[in-house]
Amino acid sequence: MTVVGLPPWVDADRLLGAVFTRNDTGWTATLSAAHAADVDARLRGLGFGVPLEVRVHPGLHRPLVREARANDARRRRDTTPGFTRPGTRLDEEGRWSLTPEALALDLGRRARATTVIDAGCGAGGNAIGFARAGARVIAVERDARRLADARHNATVYGVADRIRFVHGDALDVVRTTKADLVFCDPPWSTAWDRCHTGLPDVPLVTALLALRGERALWAKLPPSFDASQVPQAVAEAWFGRAAGDRQRVKFLLLQVPPEAT
């Protein structure tokens, strides 16, 4: 099996398995037919700015492919949970867009920021993660109902006193508020392109790039985002923690340094 099109910011050992090795063609491994079918099912339809190309020789028999895809669909049900404490509130968008709690907390610990602007906080998952890691957070949201959910959820997690909730336009807040880090998790919608997402698809990120000034900007983006469109940024793939998504990229973290002064 050969996999072509994997960018350097994706941990190949985590995504493919340690049996793969890199050569001039791509990432290759000699696998049993069942193992190859399993990897093929997991990578089907994916891309990281460009579509992944998966080559299997000899080709896989259809019954084996169908079985692997059915097994993959079952595994996908066991995913890293969003909120784990009882009593939290989520609308339908929040159910599929919320950053898993463990990953949100790791983002907060990684940032080591004193003050964070969460530009479009939604139900508050990321803001809560930053606050639990010790940051002061300005959580901005245009949807009053979702902002109320974020405030409620922060209370459930005992960090509401570390978060200032602002009902308004995130760009206005970024223009007028000091912070160490600007973070955004722009809406992807359930129909996001699994192979290629570009800056025009996430206009909030484009606007924040122009406004970041002396602050760093972090953006949680679809794995298919073309990181080459922001050449000054560092891209990193974040994987799930549960059995069903341990080898799946949950999102790309795009880390953009402050503008040069």
Accessible surface in RSA format (square Angstrom, percent):
REM  Atomic radii and reference values for relative SASA: ProtOr
REM  Chains: A
REM  Algorithm: Lee & Richards
REM  Probe-radius: 1.40
REM  Slices: 20
REM RES _ NUM      All-atoms   Total-Side   Main-Chain    Non-polar    All polar
REM                ABS   REL    ABS   REL    ABS   REL    ABS   REL    ABS   REL
RES MET A   1    26.03  13.5   0.52   0.3  25.50  60.7   2.38   2.0  23.64  31.3
RES THR A   2    23.62  16.8  23.45  23.8   0.17   0.4   1.87   2.5  21.75  32.9
RES VAL A   3     0.18   0.1   0.00   0.0   0.18   0.4   0.00   0.0   0.18   0.5
RES VAL A   4    36.92  24.3  36.33  32.9   0.59   1.4  36.51  31.7   0.41   1.1
RES GLY A   5    28.47  35.1   0.00   N/A  28.47  35.1  19.69  54.0   8.78  19.7
RES LEU A   6    20.23  11.3   1.05   0.7  19.19  48.2   1.31   0.9  18.92  50.9
RES PRO A   7    22.78  16.6  14.77  13.5   8.01  29.1  20.72  17.1   2.07  12.8
RES PRO A   8   121.68  88.7  88.38  80.6  33.29 121.0  96.98  80.1  24.70 153.5
RES TRP A   9    45.13  18.1  24.97  12.1  20.16  47.3  30.52  16.3  14.62  23.7
RES VAL A  10     7.01   4.6   0.00   0.0   7.01  16.9   0.26   0.2   6.75  18.3
RES ASP A  11    77.38  54.2  65.22  64.9  12.16  28.8  29.23  68.8  48.14  48.0
RES ALA A  12     8.29   7.6   4.01   6.2   4.28   9.7   4.21   5.9   4.08  10.8
RES ASP A  13    81.85  57.3  72.93  72.6   8.92  21.1  19.51  45.9  62.34  62.2
RES ARG A  14    82.25  34.5  75.01  38.2   7.25  17.3  33.15  45.3  49.11  29.8
RES LEU A  15     1.77   1.0   1.77   1.3   0.00   0.0   1.77   1.2   0.00   0.0
RES LEU A  16     1.52   0.8   0.00   0.0   1.52   3.8   0.00   0.0   1.52   4.1
RES GLY A  17    15.75  19.4   0.00   N/A  15.75  19.4  15.67  43.0   0.08   0.2
RES ALA A  18    83.73  77.0  57.80  89.2  25.93  59.0  58.04  81.7  25.69  68.1
RES VAL A  19    86.31  56.8  65.76  59.5  20.55  49.5  73.78  64.1  12.53  34.0
RES PHE A  20     5.77   2.9   0.88   0.5   4.90  12.7   0.88   0.5   4.90  14.0
RES THR A  21    86.95  61.8  84.15  85.3   2.80   6.7  67.12  90.2  19.83  30.0
RES ARG A  22   161.37  67.8 131.48  67.0  29.90  71.2  33.48  45.8 127.89  77.5
RES ASN A  23    73.66  50.8  54.15  52.3  19.52  47.0  40.37  97.2  33.29  32.2
RES ASP A  24   160.27 112.3 120.29 119.7  39.99  94.6  42.92 101.0 117.36 117.0
RES THR A  25    71.61  50.9  53.84  54.6  17.77  42.4  27.62  37.1  44.00  66.5
RES GLY A  26    12.56  15.5   0.00   N/A  12.56  15.5  12.45  34.2   0.11   0.2
RES TRP A  27    47.04  18.9  47.04  22.8   0.00   0.0  42.13  22.5   4.91   8.0
RES THR A  28    31.68  22.5  30.78  31.2   0.90   2.1  19.23  25.8  12.45  18.8
RES ALA A  29    13.41  12.3   0.28   0.4  13.13  29.9   9.99  14.1   3.42   9.1
RES THR A  30   142.65 101.5 112.05 113.6  30.61  72.9  77.82 104.5  64.83  98.0
RES LEU A  31    34.18  19.0   3.57   2.6  30.61  77.0   9.36   6.6  24.82  66.8
RES SER A  32    72.08  60.9  52.69  70.3  19.38  44.6  55.02 117.2  17.06  23.9
RES ALA A  33    58.51  53.8  45.76  70.6  12.76  29.0  50.19  70.7   8.32  22.0
RES ALA A  34    61.26  56.3  53.62  82.7   7.64  17.4  54.18  76.3   7.08  18.8
RES HIS A  35    73.39  40.1  67.50  46.9   5.89  15.1  41.84  43.1  31.55  36.7
RES ALA A  36     4.48   4.1   4.48   6.9   0.00   0.0   4.48   6.3   0.00   0.0
RES ALA A  37     1.92   1.8   0.35   0.5   1.57   3.6   0.73   1.0   1.19   3.2
RES ASP A  38    38.52  27.0  38.52  38.3   0.00   0.0  14.81  34.9  23.70  23.6
RES VAL A  39     0.06   0.0   0.06   0.1   0.00   0.0   0.06   0.1   0.00   0.0
RES ASP A  40    29.62  20.8  29.49  29.4   0.13   0.3   0.78   1.8  28.84  28.8
RES ALA A  41     4.61   4.2   0.66   1.0   3.95   9.0   0.87   1.2   3.75   9.9
RES ARG A  42    13.21   5.5  12.85   6.6   0.36   0.9   7.44  10.2   5.77   3.5
RES LEU A  43     2.27   1.3   0.05   0.0   2.22   5.6   0.05   0.0   2.22   6.0
RES ARG A  44   134.70  56.6 113.21  57.7  21.49  51.2  35.17  48.1  99.53  60.3
RES GLY A  45    50.71  62.5   0.00   N/A  50.71  62.5  37.80 103.7  12.90  28.9
RES LEU A  46    44.78  24.9  42.50  30.4   2.28   5.7  42.50  29.8   2.28   6.1
RES GLY A  47     1.35   1.7   0.00   N/A   1.35   1.7   0.00   0.0   1.35   3.0
RES PHE A  48    11.61   5.8   2.48   1.5   9.13  23.8   2.48   1.5   9.13  26.1
RES GLY A  49     6.19   7.6   0.00   N/A   6.19   7.6   2.48   6.8   3.70   8.3
RES VAL A  50    84.66  55.7  84.27  76.3   0.38   0.9  84.60  73.5   0.06   0.2
RES PRO A  51    85.66  62.4  76.68  69.9   8.98  32.6  76.68  63.3   8.98  55.8
RES LEU A  52    20.57  11.5   0.63   0.5  19.94  50.1   0.63   0.4  19.94  53.7
RES GLU A  53    81.74  46.9  77.73  58.8   4.01   9.5  35.87  69.4  45.87  37.5
RES VAL A  54    39.64  26.1  11.09  10.0  28.55  68.8  11.09   9.6  28.55  77.4
RES ARG A  55   107.85  45.3 101.85  51.9   6.00  14.3  51.57  70.5  56.28  34.1
RES VAL A  56    37.26  24.5  16.33  14.8  20.94  50.5  16.41  14.3  20.86  56.6
RES HIS A  57   170.86  93.4 145.80 101.3  25.06  64.1  98.85 101.9  72.01  83.8
RES PRO A  58   106.32  77.5 101.88  92.9   4.44  16.1 103.07  85.1   3.24  20.2
RES GLY A  59    57.63  71.1   0.00   N/A  57.63  71.1  31.67  86.9  25.96  58.1
RES LEU A  60    37.91  21.1  10.91   7.8  27.00  67.9  12.71   8.9  25.20  67.8
RES HIS A  61   141.96  77.6 138.12  96.0   3.84   9.8  90.61  93.4  51.34  59.7
RES ARG A  62   186.03  78.1 181.79  92.7   4.24  10.1  55.70  76.1 130.34  79.0
RES PRO A  63    84.66  61.7  78.10  71.2   6.56  23.8  79.88  66.0   4.78  29.7
RES LEU A  64    43.83  24.4  40.94  29.3   2.89   7.3  42.72  30.0   1.11   3.0
RES VAL A  65    27.26  17.9  26.72  24.2   0.54   1.3  27.26  23.7   0.00   0.0
RES ARG A  66   148.80  62.5 141.73  72.3   7.06  16.8  72.60  99.2  76.20  46.2
RES GLU A  67   102.34  58.8  95.30  72.1   7.04  16.8  35.02  67.7  67.31  55.0
RES ALA A  68     8.33   7.7   4.27   6.6   4.06   9.2   8.05  11.3   0.29   0.8
RES ARG A  69    92.78  39.0  86.70  44.2   6.08  14.5  22.75  31.1  70.03  42.4
RES ALA A  70    43.58  40.1  33.68  52.0   9.89  22.5  41.88  59.0   1.70   4.5
RES ASN A  71    47.52  32.8  46.32  44.8   1.20   2.9   7.88  19.0  39.65  38.3
RES ASP A  72     7.98   5.6   7.98   7.9   0.00   0.0   0.31   0.7   7.67   7.7
RES ALA A  73    51.12  47.0  44.84  69.2   6.29  14.3  46.67  65.7   4.45  11.8
RES ARG A  74   125.52  52.7 116.83  59.6   8.69  20.7  49.33  67.4  76.19  46.2
RES ARG A  75    82.89  34.8  77.16  39.3   5.73  13.6  54.54  74.5  28.35  17.2
RES ARG A  76   106.05  44.5  98.51  50.2   7.54  18.0  38.90  53.2  67.16  40.7
RES ARG A  77   188.53  79.2 154.52  78.8  34.00  81.0  71.49  97.7 117.03  70.9
RES ASP A  78    72.88  51.1  67.05  66.7   5.83  13.8  29.63  69.7  43.25  43.1
RES THR A  79    61.13  43.5  48.16  48.8  12.97  30.9  21.69  29.1  39.44  59.6
RES THR A  80    10.24   7.3   3.29   3.3   6.96  16.6   3.33   4.5   6.91  10.4
RES PRO A  81    73.87  53.8  64.81  59.1   9.05  32.9  73.51  60.7   0.36   2.2
RES GLY A  82    22.00  27.1   0.00   N/A  22.00  27.1   9.72  26.7  12.27  27.5
RES PHE A  83    29.97  15.0   6.83   4.2  23.14  60.2   6.83   4.1  23.14  66.2
RES THR A  84    80.60  57.3  47.40  48.1  33.20  79.1  43.28  58.1  37.32  56.4
RES ARG A  85    97.19  40.8  91.78  46.8   5.41  12.9  27.27  37.3  69.92  42.4
RES PRO A  86   125.16  91.2 103.86  94.7  21.30  77.4 115.99  95.8   9.16  56.9
RES GLY A  87    52.98  65.3   0.00   N/A  52.98  65.3  36.87 101.2  16.11  36.1
RES THR A  88    36.33  25.8  12.98  13.2  23.35  55.6   0.02   0.0  36.31  54.9
RES ARG A  89   106.23  44.6 102.26  52.1   3.98   9.5  52.17  71.3  54.06  32.8
RES LEU A  90    42.59  23.7  24.92  17.8  17.67  44.4  25.85  18.2  16.75  45.1
RES ASP A  91    39.41  27.6  29.72  29.6   9.70  22.9  30.61  72.0   8.81   8.8
RES GLU A  92   126.21  72.5 120.06  90.8   6.15  14.6  62.80 121.5  63.41  51.8
RES GLU A  93    60.47  34.7  56.79  43.0   3.68   8.8  18.46  35.7  42.00  34.3
RES GLY A  94     0.88   1.1   0.00   N/A   0.88   1.1   0.88   2.4   0.00   0.0
RES ARG A  95   160.91  67.6 128.21  65.4  32.70  77.9  38.92  53.2 121.98  73.9
RES TRP A  96   101.41  40.7  67.59  32.7  33.82  79.4  67.43  36.0  33.97  55.1
RES SER A  97    30.47  25.8  21.40  28.6   9.07  20.9  20.20  43.0  10.28  14.4
RES LEU A  98    28.21  15.7   9.76   7.0  18.44  46.4  14.75  10.4  13.46  36.2
RES THR A  99     1.27   0.9   0.00   0.0   1.27   3.0   0.00   0.0   1.27   1.9
RES PRO A 100     9.76   7.1   9.76   8.9   0.00   0.0   9.76   8.1   0.00   0.0
RES GLU A 101    29.75  17.1  25.46  19.3   4.28  10.2  12.58  24.3  17.16  14.0
RES ALA A 102    38.16  35.1  28.64  44.2   9.52  21.7  35.41  49.9   2.75   7.3
RES LEU A 103     2.15   1.2   2.15   1.5   0.00   0.0   2.15   1.5   0.00   0.0
RES ALA A 104     2.95   2.7   2.33   3.6   0.62   1.4   2.42   3.4   0.53   1.4
RES LEU A 105    22.75  12.7  22.72  16.3   0.03   0.1  22.72  16.0   0.03   0.1
RES ASP A 106    36.19  25.3  33.28  33.1   2.90   6.9  10.09  23.7  26.10  26.0
RES LEU A 107     0.67   0.4   0.67   0.5   0.00   0.0   0.67   0.5   0.00   0.0
RES GLY A 108     4.55   5.6   0.00   N/A   4.55   5.6   0.09   0.2   4.46  10.0
RES ARG A 109   142.79  60.0 130.73  66.6  12.06  28.7  52.02  71.1  90.77  55.0
RES ARG A 110   106.88  44.9  87.33  44.5  19.55  46.5  41.11  56.2  65.77  39.9
RES ALA A 111    21.37  19.6   0.67   1.0  20.69  47.1   1.47   2.1  19.90  52.7
RES ARG A 112   216.58  90.9 176.45  89.9  40.13  95.6  67.70  92.5 148.88  90.2
RES ALA A 113    17.67  16.2   3.31   5.1  14.35  32.7   7.84  11.0   9.83  26.0
RES THR A 114    98.37  70.0  91.32  92.6   7.05  16.8  60.59  81.4  37.77  57.1
RES THR A 115    31.88  22.7  31.88  32.3   0.00   0.0  13.18  17.7  18.70  28.3
RES VAL A 116     0.00   0.0   0.00   0.0   0.00   0.0   0.00   0.0   0.00   0.0
RES ILE A 117     0.00   0.0   0.00   0.0   0.00   0.0   0.00   0.0   0.00   0.0
RES ASP A 118     0.41   0.3   0.41   0.4   0.00   0.0   0.00   0.0   0.41   0.4
RES ALA A 119     0.60   0.6   0.00   0.0   0.60   1.4   0.00   0.0   0.60   1.6
RES GLY A 120    28.41  35.0   0.00   N/A  28.41  35.0  19.17  52.6   9.23  20.7
RES CYS A 121     8.26   6.2   0.00   0.0   8.26  19.4   1.48   3.8   6.77   7.3
RES GLY A 122     8.82  10.9   0.00   N/A   8.82  10.9   8.82  24.2   0.00   0.0
RES ALA A 123     5.01   4.6   1.85   2.9   3.16   7.2   1.85   2.6   3.16   8.4
RES GLY A 124     0.72   0.9   0.00   N/A   0.72   0.9   0.72   2.0   0.00   0.0
RES GLY A 125     4.64   5.7   0.00   N/A   4.64   5.7   1.43   3.9   3.22   7.2
RES ASN A 126    10.17   7.0   9.12   8.8   1.04   2.5   0.65   1.6   9.52   9.2
RES ALA A 127     0.20   0.2   0.20   0.3   0.00   0.0   0.20   0.3   0.00   0.0
RES ILE A 128     4.85   2.8   4.85   3.6   0.00   0.0   4.85   3.5   0.00   0.0
RES GLY A 129     2.42   3.0   0.00   N/A   2.42   3.0   2.24   6.2   0.18   0.4
RES PHE A 130     1.30   0.6   1.24   0.8   0.06   0.2   1.24   0.8   0.05   0.2
RES ALA A 131     1.98   1.8   0.00   0.0   1.98   4.5   0.00   0.0   1.98   5.2
RES ARG A 132    78.48  33.0  46.28  23.6  32.20  76.7  10.71  14.6  67.77  41.1
RES ALA A 133    40.54  37.3   1.61   2.5  38.93  88.6   9.02  12.7  31.52  83.5
RES GLY A 134    43.67  53.9   0.00   N/A  43.67  53.9  27.78  76.2  15.89  35.6
RES ALA A 135     5.00   4.6   4.03   6.2   0.97   2.2   4.03   5.7   0.97   2.6
RES ARG A 136   120.24  50.5 120.20  61.3   0.05   0.1  44.49  60.8  75.75  45.9
RES VAL A 137     2.82   1.9   0.00   0.0   2.82   6.8   0.00   0.0   2.82   7.7
RES ILE A 138    10.84   6.2  10.84   8.1   0.00   0.0  10.84   7.8   0.00   0.0
RES ALA A 139     0.01   0.0   0.01   0.0   0.00   0.0   0.01   0.0   0.00   0.0
RES VAL A 140     0.23   0.2   0.15   0.1   0.07   0.2   0.15   0.1   0.07   0.2
RES GLU A 141    22.78  13.1  20.64  15.6   2.14   5.1   2.26   4.4  20.52  16.8
RES ARG A 142   180.97  76.0 163.91  83.6  17.06  40.6  45.90  62.7 135.07  81.9
RES ASP A 143    56.47  39.6  48.30  48.1   8.17  19.3  21.86  51.4  34.61  34.5
RES ALA A 144    57.92  53.3  48.20  74.4   9.72  22.1  48.84  68.8   9.08  24.1
RES ARG A 145   172.24  72.3 164.22  83.7   8.01  19.1  69.08  94.4 103.16  62.5
RES ARG A 146    26.51  11.1  26.38  13.4   0.14   0.3   8.28  11.3  18.23  11.1
RES LEU A 147     8.47   4.7   8.47   6.1   0.00   0.0   8.47   5.9   0.00   0.0
RES ALA A 148    40.68  37.4  37.27  57.5   3.41   7.7  38.10  53.7   2.57   6.8
RES ASP A 149    15.48  10.8  15.48  15.4   0.00   0.0   0.57   1.3  14.92  14.9
RES ALA A 150     0.31   0.3   0.03   0.0   0.28   0.6   0.03   0.0   0.28   0.7
RES ARG A 151   107.08  45.0 107.08  54.6   0.00   0.0  47.76  65.3  59.32  36.0
RES HIS A 152    58.30  31.9  52.08  36.2   6.22  15.9  42.06  43.3  16.24  18.9
RES ASN A 153     0.00   0.0   0.00   0.0   0.00   0.0   0.00   0.0   0.00   0.0
RES ALA A 154     0.00   0.0   0.00   0.0   0.00   0.0   0.00   0.0   0.00   0.0
RES THR A 155    87.46  62.2  74.65  75.7  12.80  30.5  64.15  86.2  23.30  35.2
RES VAL A 156    43.22  28.4  20.92  18.9  22.30  53.7  28.49  24.8  14.73  39.9
RES TYR A 157     9.47   4.4   0.16   0.1   9.32  24.2   0.16   0.1   9.32  11.5
RES GLY A 158    60.23  74.3   0.00   N/A  60.23  74.3  34.49  94.6  25.74  57.6
RES VAL A 159    13.59   8.9  13.38  12.1   0.20   0.5  13.59  11.8   0.00   0.0
RES ALA A 160    33.72  31.0  24.52  37.8   9.20  20.9  24.74  34.8   8.98  23.8
RES ASP A 161   116.73  81.8  87.72  87.3  29.01  68.6  51.34 120.8  65.39  65.2
RES ARG A 162    67.08  28.2  64.33  32.8   2.76   6.6  19.80  27.1  47.28  28.7
RES ILE A 163    12.46   7.1   0.30   0.2  12.17  29.3   1.68   1.2  10.78  29.3
RES ARG A 164   135.00  56.7 127.07  64.8   7.93  18.9  68.42  93.5  66.58  40.3
RES PHE A 165    31.17  15.6   8.68   5.4  22.48  58.5   8.68   5.3  22.48  64.3
RES VAL A 166    31.14  20.5  28.34  25.7   2.80   6.7  31.14  27.1   0.00   0.0
RES HIS A 167   113.53  62.0  84.68  58.9  28.85  73.8  54.42  56.1  59.11  68.8
RES GLY A 168    24.36  30.0   0.00   N/A  24.36  30.0  24.13  66.2   0.23   0.5
RES ASP A 169    56.90  39.9  50.10  49.9   6.79  16.1  12.15  28.6  44.74  44.6
RES ALA A 170    11.35  10.4   8.88  13.7   2.47   5.6   8.88  12.5   2.47   6.5
RES LEU A 171    37.26  20.8  37.26  26.7   0.00   0.0  37.26  26.2   0.00   0.0
RES ASP A 172    78.17  54.8  76.19  75.8   1.98   4.7  26.59  62.6  51.58  51.4
RES VAL A 173    17.82  11.7  16.23  14.7   1.59   3.8  17.82  15.5   0.00   0.0
RES VAL A 174     1.04   0.7   0.28   0.3   0.76   1.8   0.28   0.2   0.76   2.1
RES ARG A 175   138.70  58.2 101.76  51.9  36.93  87.9  46.78  63.9  91.91  55.7
RES THR A 176   117.78  83.8  79.03  80.1  38.75  92.4  74.78 100.4  43.00  65.0
RES THR A 177    28.16  20.0  20.98  21.3   7.18  17.1  15.50  20.8  12.66  19.1
RES LYS A 178   190.59  93.0 177.11 108.7  13.48  32.1 122.59 110.3  68.00  72.4
RES ALA A 179    15.58  14.3   0.00   0.0  15.58  35.4   5.13   7.2  10.45  27.7
RES ASP A 180    71.66  50.2  56.27  56.0  15.38  36.4  22.35  52.6  49.30  49.2
RES LEU A 181     6.73   3.7   6.73   4.8   0.00   0.0   6.73   4.7   0.00   0.0
RES VAL A 182     0.94   0.6   0.94   0.9   0.00   0.0   0.94   0.8   0.00   0.0
RES PHE A 183     0.00   0.0   0.00   0.0   0.00   0.0   0.00   0.0   0.00   0.0
RES CYS A 184     0.00   0.0   0.00   0.0   0.00   0.0   0.00   0.0   0.00   0.0
RES ASP A 185    29.05  20.3  16.93  16.8  12.12  28.7   4.17   9.8  24.87  24.8
RES PRO A 186     4.54   3.3   2.67   2.4   1.87   6.8   3.19   2.6   1.35   8.4
RES PRO A 187    96.27  70.2  78.43  71.5  17.85  64.9  84.25  69.6  12.03  74.8
RES TRP A 188    45.32  18.2  27.65  13.4  17.68  41.5  33.23  17.7  12.09  19.6
RES SER A 189    58.05  49.1  53.21  71.0   4.85  11.2  47.19 100.5  10.86  15.2
RES THR A 190    91.48  65.1  75.08  76.1  16.40  39.1  48.32  64.9  43.16  65.2
RES ALA A 191    88.63  81.5  58.21  89.8  30.42  69.2  67.00  94.3  21.63  57.3
RES TRP A 192    49.14  19.7  37.60  18.2  11.54  27.1  34.49  18.4  14.65  23.8
RES ASP A 193    80.98  56.7  68.43  68.1  12.55  29.7  28.88  68.0  52.11  52.0
RES ARG A 194   104.53  43.9  99.09  50.5   5.44  12.9  34.66  47.4  69.87  42.3
RES CYS A 195    34.21  25.9  34.08  38.0   0.13   0.3  10.57  26.8  23.64  25.5
RES HIS A 196    73.51  40.2  69.28  48.2   4.23  10.8  47.72  49.2  25.79  30.0
RES THR A 197     7.60   5.4   7.30   7.4   0.30   0.7   6.92   9.3   0.68   1.0
RES GLY A 198     2.58   3.2   0.00   N/A   2.58   3.2   2.58   7.1   0.00   0.0
RES LEU A 199    31.05  17.3  31.05  22.2   0.00   0.0  31.05  21.8   0.00   0.0
RES PRO A 200   117.56  85.7  86.55  78.9  31.01 112.7  97.84  80.8  19.71 122.5
RES ASP A 201    88.37  61.9  63.71  63.4  24.67  58.3  20.05  47.2  68.33  68.1
RES VAL A 202     4.02   2.6   2.60   2.4   1.42   3.4   4.02   3.5   0.00   0.0
RES PRO A 203    94.44  68.8  88.88  81.0   5.56  20.2  90.97  75.1   3.47  21.6
RES LEU A 204    42.30  23.6  36.39  26.0   5.91  14.9  40.93  28.7   1.37   3.7
RES VAL A 205     0.01   0.0   0.01   0.0   0.00   0.0   0.01   0.0   0.00   0.0
RES THR A 206    63.79  45.4  60.50  61.3   3.29   7.8  58.97  79.2   4.82   7.3
RES ALA A 207    30.89  28.4  21.00  32.4   9.89  22.5  30.08  42.4   0.81   2.1
RES LEU A 208     0.93   0.5   0.17   0.1   0.76   1.9   0.17   0.1   0.76   2.0
RES LEU A 209    23.00  12.8  21.00  15.0   2.00   5.0  21.19  14.9   1.81   4.9
RES ALA A 210    79.68  73.3  49.67  76.7  30.01  68.3  58.70  82.7  20.98  55.6
RES LEU A 211    47.12  26.2  36.43  26.1  10.68  26.9  39.84  28.0   7.28  19.6
RES ARG A 212    17.38   7.3  16.94   8.6   0.45   1.1   0.73   1.0  16.65  10.1
RES GLY A 213    25.52  31.5   0.00   N/A  25.52  31.5  25.15  69.0   0.38   0.8
RES GLU A 214   138.34  79.4 115.74  87.6  22.60  53.8  38.88  75.2  99.47  81.2
RES ARG A 215    32.76  13.8  31.89  16.3   0.87   2.1  15.07  20.6  17.69  10.7
RES ALA A 216    23.52  21.6  22.90  35.3   0.62   1.4  22.90  32.2   0.62   1.6
RES LEU A 217     0.27   0.1   0.27   0.2   0.00   0.0   0.27   0.2   0.00   0.0
RES TRP A 218    22.97   9.2  22.97  11.1   0.00   0.0  14.19   7.6   8.78  14.2
RES ALA A 219     0.12   0.1   0.12   0.2   0.00   0.0   0.12   0.2   0.00   0.0
RES LYS A 220     9.38   4.6   9.38   5.8   0.00   0.0   3.59   3.2   5.79   6.2
RES LEU A 221     0.00   0.0   0.00   0.0   0.00   0.0   0.00   0.0   0.00   0.0
RES PRO A 222     1.52   1.1   1.52   1.4   0.00   0.0   1.52   1.3   0.00   0.0
RES PRO A 223    11.48   8.4  11.48  10.5   0.00   0.0  11.48   9.5   0.00   0.0
RES SER A 224     0.23   0.2   0.18   0.2   0.05   0.1   0.18   0.4   0.05   0.1
RES PHE A 225     0.06   0.0   0.00   0.0   0.06   0.1   0.00   0.0   0.06   0.2
RES ASP A 226    30.23  21.2  29.89  29.7   0.35   0.8   1.06   2.5  29.17  29.1
RES ALA A 227    16.87  15.5  10.04  15.5   6.83  15.5  10.28  14.5   6.59  17.4
RES SER A 228    87.53  74.0  60.46  80.7  27.07  62.4  54.91 116.9  32.63  45.7
RES GLN A 229    67.72  37.9  44.18  32.3  23.54  56.0  28.74  61.2  38.98  29.6
RES VAL A 230     3.31   2.2   1.33   1.2   1.97   4.8   2.40   2.1   0.91   2.5
RES PRO A 231   116.23  84.7  82.52  75.2  33.71 122.6  90.16  74.4  26.07 162.0
RES GLN A 232    86.14  48.2  64.27  47.0  21.87  52.1  43.86  93.4  42.28  32.1
RES ALA A 233    21.67  19.9   0.39   0.6  21.28  48.4   0.40   0.6  21.27  56.4
RES VAL A 234    95.53  62.9  92.15  83.4   3.38   8.1  95.53  83.0   0.00   0.0
RES ALA A 235    17.38  16.0   3.90   6.0  13.48  30.7   3.90   5.5  13.48  35.7
RES GLU A 236    48.94  28.1  48.36  36.6   0.59   1.4  22.73  44.0  26.21  21.4
RES ALA A 237    12.31  11.3   0.38   0.6  11.93  27.1   0.38   0.5  11.93  31.6
RES TRP A 238    20.37   8.2  16.54   8.0   3.83   9.0  20.37  10.9   0.00   0.0
RES PHE A 239    12.77   6.4   5.65   3.5   7.12  18.5   5.65   3.4   7.12  20.4
RES GLY A 240     0.00   0.0   0.00   N/A   0.00   0.0   0.00   0.0   0.00   0.0
RES ARG A 241   108.59  45.6  95.82  48.8  12.77  30.4  39.83  54.4  68.75  41.7
RES ALA A 242    18.51  17.0   9.92  15.3   8.59  19.5  18.37  25.9   0.14   0.4
RES ALA A 243    65.65  60.4  46.92  72.4  18.73  42.6  47.23  66.5  18.42  48.8
RES GLY A 244     4.23   5.2   0.00   N/A   4.23   5.2   1.32   3.6   2.91   6.5
RES ASP A 245     1.01   0.7   0.89   0.9   0.12   0.3   1.01   2.4   0.00   0.0
RES ARG A 246   118.94  49.9 118.79  60.6   0.15   0.4  43.41  59.3  75.54  45.8
RES GLN A 247    65.74  36.8  63.66  46.5   2.07   4.9  17.68  37.6  48.05  36.4
RES ARG A 248    29.16  12.2  26.35  13.4   2.82   6.7  26.17  35.8   2.99   1.8
RES VAL A 249    20.41  13.4   2.97   2.7  17.44  42.0   2.97   2.6  17.44  47.3
RES LYS A 250    55.65  27.1  40.94  25.1  14.71  35.0  20.33  18.3  35.32  37.6
RES PHE A 251     0.95   0.5   0.95   0.6   0.00   0.0   0.95   0.6   0.00   0.0
RES LEU A 252     0.00   0.0   0.00   0.0   0.00   0.0   0.00   0.0   0.00   0.0
RES LEU A 253     0.00   0.0   0.00   0.0   0.00   0.0   0.00   0.0   0.00   0.0
RES LEU A 254     0.57   0.3   0.57   0.4   0.00   0.0   0.57   0.4   0.00   0.0
RES GLN A 255    33.82  18.9  31.90  23.3   1.93   4.6   9.94  21.2  23.89  18.1
RES VAL A 256     1.66   1.1   0.09   0.1   1.57   3.8   0.83   0.7   0.83   2.3
RES PRO A 257    62.79  45.8  57.10  52.0   5.69  20.7  62.11  51.3   0.68   4.2
RES PRO A 258    60.95  44.4  49.59  45.2  11.36  41.3  49.59  40.9  11.36  70.6
RES GLU A 259    75.89  43.6  69.65  52.7   6.23  14.8  21.05  40.7  54.83  44.8
RES ALA A 260   107.44  98.8  66.67 102.9  40.77  92.7  77.40 109.0  30.04  79.6
RES THR A 261   151.07 107.4  75.18  76.2  75.89 180.9  76.66 103.0  74.41 112.5
END  Absolute sums over single chains surface
CHAIN  1 A    12654.8       9925.7       2729.1       6773.4       5881.4
END  Absolute sums over all chains
TOTAL         12654.8       9925.7       2729.1       6773.4       5881.4
